[in-house]
Amino acid sequence: MKAVQKVSPKLYAYRITWSAEDEEFVGTCAEFPSLSWLEEDQAAALQGICELVADTIKELEQTGESVPKPLSERNFSGKFQVRIPPSLHRELATKAAEENVSLNRLVGRKLATA
């Protein structure tokens, strides 16, 4: 039988933002997009979402369901494909040529500043 490696809730990607609609801080976790936690205090929102993720992980493990791998432990190749209209492809290739850079470099720079 394969040993199940437990995942630490500390390894996940958390974010705390202000919700004008709720007039509270909202805590979210990138790997668990359906979970959120509202609090008036920013630190309490972080603590709340961390505890909710920990409880969710525990429940998933108990029921034998898969637990999402933390983004911090995933390997990224640095490659992905995106489909764009041929006219935009031409426009970007032209811009890259004018700047004397590769199309990949131009697009990467644009994505980084988007």
N, CA, C and O of each residue as an XYZ file, in Angstrom:
456
protein
N       0.837     -1.178      0.000
C       0.000      0.000      0.000
C       0.885      1.246      0.000
O       1.868      1.320      0.738
N       0.532      2.210     -0.822
C       1.299      3.445     -0.962
C       1.061      4.362      0.232
O      -0.081      4.615      0.614
N       2.152      4.859      0.818
C       2.041      5.769      1.955
C       1.544      7.128      1.476
O       2.010      7.647      0.462
N       0.606      7.693      2.203
C       0.063      8.998      1.867
C       0.872     10.066      2.597
O       0.988     10.046      3.823
N       1.424     10.991      1.832
C       2.200     12.072      2.419
C       1.263     13.222      2.767
O       0.555     13.739      1.903
N       1.262     13.614      4.020
C       0.396     14.705      4.464
C       0.975     16.044      4.001
O       2.187     16.262      3.997
N       0.053     16.929      3.610
C       0.440     18.248      3.120
C       0.231     19.272      4.224
O      -0.819     19.293      4.866
N       1.223     20.117      4.444
C       1.114     21.163      5.455
C       0.329     22.345      4.904
O       0.618     22.815      3.803
N      -0.656     22.831      5.647
C      -1.422     24.005      5.204
C      -0.554     25.260      5.047
O      -0.949     26.202      4.359
N       0.614     25.277      5.677
C       1.506     26.439      5.607
C       2.087     26.640      4.214
O       2.582     27.724      3.903
N       2.034     25.611      3.370
C       2.678     25.677      2.057
C       1.821     26.306      0.968
O       2.293     26.503     -0.151
N       0.578     26.622      1.277
C      -0.344     27.131      0.264
C      -0.212     28.640      0.065
O       0.373     29.342      0.889
N      -0.769     29.121     -1.049
C      -0.697     30.537     -1.419
C      -1.950     31.259     -0.927
O      -3.042     31.073     -1.464
N      -1.772     32.078      0.092
C      -2.884     32.816      0.695
C      -2.848     34.275      0.257
O      -1.792     34.827     -0.051
N      -4.022     34.877      0.241
C      -4.126     36.303     -0.095
C      -5.202     36.924      0.786
O      -6.262     36.339      1.007
N      -4.909     38.114      1.279
C      -5.878     38.867      2.069
C      -6.147     40.171      1.325
O      -5.221     40.930      1.040
N      -7.405     40.426      1.013
C      -7.786     41.655      0.332
C      -8.971     42.286      1.052
O      -9.679     41.626      1.811
N      -9.172     43.564      0.802
C     -10.302     44.270      1.380
C     -11.502     44.101      0.460
O     -11.383     44.265     -0.754
N     -12.647     43.778      1.027
C     -13.890     43.683      0.278
C     -14.745     44.896      0.619
O     -15.281     44.997      1.722
N     -14.871     45.822     -0.342
C     -15.703     47.006     -0.127
C     -17.162     46.596      0.042
O     -17.905     47.209      0.808
N     -17.558     45.564     -0.675
C     -18.942     45.087     -0.613
C     -19.295     44.573      0.784
O     -20.371     44.862      1.308
N     -18.377     43.808      1.380
C     -18.623     43.232      2.706
C     -18.119     44.126      3.830
O     -18.469     43.929      4.994
N     -17.295     45.112      3.476
C     -16.643     45.979      4.442
C     -15.846     45.181      5.470
O     -15.854     45.473      6.666
N     -15.158     44.163      4.957
C     -14.298     43.308      5.773
C     -13.143     42.828      4.904
O     -13.170     42.955      3.680
N     -12.131     42.274      5.559
C     -11.042     41.631      4.843
C     -11.486     40.223      4.469
O     -12.166     39.540      5.236
N     -11.088     39.809      3.278
C     -11.422     38.457      2.831
C     -10.116     37.693      2.597
O      -9.216     38.152      1.894
N     -10.051     36.521      3.208
C      -8.905     35.641      3.027
C      -9.249     34.569      2.017
O     -10.322     33.968      2.079
N      -8.336     34.328      1.082
C      -8.535     33.288      0.075
C      -7.266     32.465     -0.065
O      -6.195     32.858      0.397
N      -7.410     31.320     -0.710
C      -6.281     30.433     -0.958
C      -6.340     30.021     -2.424
O      -7.354     29.492     -2.878
N      -5.257     30.259     -3.171
C      -5.236     29.996     -4.609
C      -5.550     28.540     -4.941
O      -6.229     28.267     -5.931
N      -5.073     27.615     -4.137
C      -5.266     26.195     -4.425
C      -6.662     25.700     -4.055
O      -7.070     24.620     -4.484
N      -7.389     26.475     -3.270
C      -8.757     26.143     -2.863
C      -9.663     27.328     -3.210
O     -10.115     28.036     -2.310
N      -9.936     27.557     -4.505
C     -10.658     28.766     -4.917
C     -12.088     28.879     -4.397
O     -12.663     29.967     -4.419
N     -12.667     27.787     -3.933
C     -14.041     27.854     -3.425
C     -14.114     28.261     -1.956
O     -15.206     28.455     -1.423
N     -12.960     28.394     -1.296
C     -12.929     28.757      0.120
C     -12.606     30.239      0.305
O     -11.805     30.806     -0.438
N     -13.237     30.856      1.300
C     -12.893     32.223      1.680
C     -13.265     32.433      3.136
O     -14.039     31.666      3.710
N     -12.702     33.487      3.731
C     -12.954     33.789      5.135
C     -13.021     35.300      5.319
O     -12.100     36.016      4.926
N     -14.088     35.781      5.905
C     -14.270     37.214      6.141
C     -14.021     37.566      7.603
O     -14.452     36.854      8.510
N     -13.319     38.677      7.814
C     -13.059     39.192      9.160
C     -12.872     40.708      9.097
O     -12.469     41.249      8.068
N     -13.166     41.378     10.193
C     -12.924     42.821     10.272
C     -11.441     43.134     10.382
O     -11.000     44.207      9.970
N     -10.665     42.202     10.939
C      -9.237     42.381     11.158
C      -8.450     41.583     10.109
O      -8.762     40.422      9.842
N      -7.435     42.212      9.522
C      -6.636     41.591      8.475
C      -5.949     40.310      8.960
O      -5.992     39.284      8.281
N      -5.324     40.374     10.121
C      -4.626     39.200     10.658
C      -5.600     38.067     10.961
O      -5.281     36.894     10.766
N      -6.782     38.422     11.437
C      -7.796     37.407     11.734
C      -8.298     36.746     10.456
O      -8.631     35.561     10.461
N      -8.356     37.507      9.355
C      -8.765     36.930      8.069
C      -7.744     35.900      7.607
O      -8.110     34.844      7.091
N      -6.467     36.207      7.793
C      -5.416     35.248      7.430
C      -5.505     34.005      8.302
O      -5.441     32.885      7.795
N      -5.651     34.191      9.592
C      -5.761     33.047     10.503
C      -6.989     32.205     10.148
O      -6.921     30.975     10.144
N      -8.097     32.860      9.853
C      -9.327     32.142      9.527
C      -9.204     31.291      8.279
O      -9.614     30.130      8.283
N      -8.643     31.851      7.200
C      -8.522     31.071      5.965
C      -7.504     29.950      6.143
O      -7.682     28.866      5.588
N      -6.443     30.193      6.907
C      -5.458     29.131      7.163
C      -6.090     27.961      7.911
O      -5.848     26.801      7.577
N      -6.900     28.270      8.922
C      -7.565     27.215      9.688
C      -8.597     26.485      8.839
O      -8.748     25.268      8.954
N      -9.308     27.220      7.987
C     -10.290     26.591      7.110
C      -9.614     25.645      6.126
O     -10.116     24.549      5.880
N      -8.490     26.054      5.563
C      -7.741     25.189      4.650
C      -7.241     23.952      5.388
O      -7.328     22.844      4.859
N      -6.720     24.125      6.601
C      -6.244     22.984      7.394
C      -7.382     21.991      7.647
O      -7.193     20.782      7.514
N      -8.552     22.497      8.008
C      -9.706     21.620      8.237
C     -10.135     20.918      6.951
O     -10.508     19.745      6.974
N     -10.081     21.632      5.838
C     -10.464     21.048      4.552
C      -9.496     19.955      4.141
O      -9.912     18.907      3.647
N      -8.209     20.192      4.340
C      -7.201     19.181      4.023
C      -7.437     17.926      4.862
O      -7.401     16.807      4.350
N      -7.677     18.127      6.147
C      -7.918     17.005      7.050
C      -9.129     16.188      6.578
O      -9.090     14.958      6.558
N     -10.182     16.878      6.207
C     -11.400     16.201      5.739
C     -11.145     15.448      4.430
O     -11.607     14.318      4.268
N     -10.424     16.056      3.507
C     -10.105     15.392      2.241
C      -9.279     14.136      2.482
O      -9.517     13.098      1.865
N      -8.304     14.237      3.384
C      -7.458     13.084      3.701
C      -8.278     11.971      4.343
O      -8.079     10.798      4.025
N      -9.199     12.321      5.242
C     -10.025     11.326      5.927
C     -10.957     10.595      4.967
O     -11.237      9.410      5.150
N     -11.435     11.298      3.949
C     -12.368     10.682      2.999
C     -11.646     10.067      1.804
O     -12.290      9.514      0.913
N     -10.313     10.158      1.774
C      -9.540      9.557      0.694
C      -9.538     10.364     -0.598
O      -9.119      9.871     -1.645
N     -10.004     11.601     -0.521
C     -10.008     12.453     -1.708
C      -8.640     13.097     -1.882
O      -7.868     13.214     -0.931
N      -8.353     13.510     -3.107
C      -7.041     14.102     -3.367
C      -6.971     15.526     -2.815
O      -7.939     16.285     -2.859
N      -5.807     15.850     -2.302
C      -5.531     17.173     -1.745
C      -4.714     17.929     -2.790
O      -3.712     17.406     -3.278
N      -5.123     19.150     -3.143
C      -4.353     19.907     -4.136
C      -2.905     20.097     -3.707
O      -2.619     20.371     -2.541
N      -2.007     19.950     -4.656
C      -0.591     20.171     -4.382
C      -0.356     21.679     -4.278
O      -0.828     22.430     -5.132
N       0.361     22.133     -3.256
C       0.638     23.568     -3.121
C       1.390     24.111     -4.333
O       2.252     23.430     -4.889
N       1.065     25.328     -4.737
C       1.785     25.968     -5.843
C       3.280     26.028     -5.538
O       4.106     25.925     -6.446
N       3.626     26.192     -4.269
C       5.027     26.298     -3.866
C       5.811     25.019     -4.107
O       7.041     25.043     -4.132
N       5.111     23.899     -4.285
C       5.785     22.614     -4.512
C       5.641     22.109     -5.945
O       6.140     21.034     -6.275
N       4.970     22.868     -6.787
C       4.791     22.468     -8.184
C       5.982     22.944     -9.013
O       6.586     23.981     -8.736
N       6.296     22.163    -10.028
C       7.347     22.542    -10.963
C       6.704     23.205    -12.178
O       5.706     22.716    -12.708
N       7.276     24.306    -12.607
C       6.785     25.020    -13.769
C       7.872     25.032    -14.836
O       9.026     25.356    -14.555
N       7.496     24.680    -16.054
C       8.466     24.586    -17.150
C       8.840     25.945    -17.715
O       9.892     26.094    -18.337
N       7.988     26.935    -17.504
C       8.231     28.232    -18.115
C       7.643     28.306    -19.519
O       7.841     29.291    -20.231
N       6.924     27.265    -19.912
C       6.318     27.236    -21.237
C       4.815     27.053    -21.108
O       4.342     26.287    -20.268
N       4.069     27.762    -21.947
C       2.644     27.521    -22.093
C       2.239     28.048    -23.461
O       2.907     28.911    -24.032
N       1.160     27.530    -23.968
C       0.693     27.960    -25.281
C      -0.546     28.817    -25.122
O      -1.383     28.588    -24.249
N      -0.636     29.801    -25.984
C      -1.811     30.657    -25.987
C      -2.204     30.880    -27.449
O      -1.351     31.113    -28.306
N      -3.481     30.806    -27.713
C      -3.961     31.036    -29.076
C      -4.426     32.483    -29.199
O      -5.182     32.990    -28.370
N      -3.952     33.127    -30.256
C      -4.320     34.520    -30.515
C      -4.681     34.648    -31.989
O      -4.308     33.795    -32.794
N      -5.393     35.692    -32.344
C      -5.716     35.906    -33.754
C      -4.439     36.139    -34.571
O      -3.490     36.742    -34.069
N      -4.408     35.671    -35.811
C      -3.219     35.872    -36.657
C      -2.801     37.341    -36.771
O      -1.609     37.637    -36.849
N      -3.761     38.252    -36.780
C      -3.421     39.672    -36.886
C      -2.630     40.152    -35.660
O      -1.704     40.953    -35.790
N      -2.998     39.660    -34.472
C      -2.260     40.030    -33.262
C      -0.875     39.391    -33.273
O       0.098     40.017    -32.855
N      -0.779     38.152    -33.747
C       0.503     37.457    -33.856
C       1.443     38.291    -34.749
O       2.606     38.504    -34.408
N       0.923     38.754    -35.884
C       1.709     39.567    -36.806
C       2.142     40.874    -36.133
O       3.298     41.284    -36.245
N       1.217     41.513    -35.443
C       1.513     42.775    -34.758
C       2.614     42.597    -33.713
O       3.534     43.411    -33.629
N       2.517     41.532    -32.920
C       3.530     41.274    -31.889
C       4.879     40.915    -32.505
O       5.920     41.369    -32.030
N       4.864     40.104    -33.560
C       6.111     39.732    -34.234
C       6.788     40.974    -34.825
O       8.010     41.107    -34.765
N       5.999     41.867    -35.386
C       6.542     43.107    -35.938
C       7.162     43.959    -34.839
O       8.265     44.482    -34.995
N       6.444     44.096    -33.725
C       6.942     44.884    -32.594
C       8.245     44.289    -32.056
O       9.182     45.022    -31.737
N       8.300     42.957    -31.956
C       9.510     42.291    -31.478
C      10.680     42.558    -32.423
O      11.796     42.826    -31.977
N      10.421     42.484    -33.721
C      11.482     42.749    -34.707
C      11.968     44.191    -34.604
O      13.170     44.453    -34.669
N      11.044     45.114    -34.444
C      11.417     46.525    -34.310
C      12.275     46.778    -33.075
O      13.154     47.639    -33.088
N      12.014     46.019    -32.003
C      12.791     46.180    -30.757
C      14.018     45.285    -30.718
O      14.793     45.318    -29.762
N      14.191     44.470    -31.781
C      15.323     43.541    -31.881
C      15.377     42.556    -30.701
O      16.439     42.277    -30.145
N      14.201     42.047    -30.347
C      14.091     41.020    -29.302
C      13.256     39.871    -29.855
O      12.565     40.026    -30.862
N      13.322     38.729    -29.199
C      12.509     37.597    -29.636
C      11.047     37.840    -29.284
O      10.727     38.618    -28.385
N      10.178     37.166    -30.003
C       8.752     37.259    -29.704
C       8.482     36.791    -28.273
O       7.677     37.397    -27.565
N       9.145     35.726    -27.847
C       8.967     35.235    -26.473
C       9.343     36.295    -25.449
O       8.629     36.486    -24.465
N      10.462     36.988    -25.673
C      10.903     38.013    -24.738
C       9.902     39.160    -24.683
O       9.571     39.648    -23.602
N       9.418     39.593    -25.848
C       8.461     40.683    -25.904
C       7.177     40.319    -25.159
O       6.689     41.098    -24.340
N       6.638     39.146    -25.441
C       5.386     38.718    -24.809
C       5.585     38.503    -23.313
O       4.728     38.879    -22.514
N       6.705     37.903    -22.932
C       7.000     37.709    -21.512
C       7.050     39.025    -20.763
O       6.523     39.135    -19.656
N       7.684     40.024    -21.363
C       7.768     41.349    -20.749
C       6.384     41.979    -20.624
O       6.066     42.591    -19.605
N       5.561     41.828    -21.662
C       4.208     42.388    -21.613
C       3.368     41.699    -20.545
O       2.604     42.355    -19.838
N       3.505     40.385    -20.425
C       2.752     39.654    -19.402
C       3.199     40.063    -17.997
O       2.377     40.172    -17.087
N       4.486     40.285    -17.829
C       5.015     40.642    -16.516
C       4.520     42.008    -16.052
O       4.421     42.258    -14.851
N       4.210     42.889    -16.994
C       3.768     44.227    -16.622
C       2.266     44.425    -16.761
O       1.758     45.530    -16.573
N       1.562     43.352    -17.089
C       0.094     43.444    -17.276
C      -0.615     43.583    -15.940
O      -1.842     43.673    -15.898
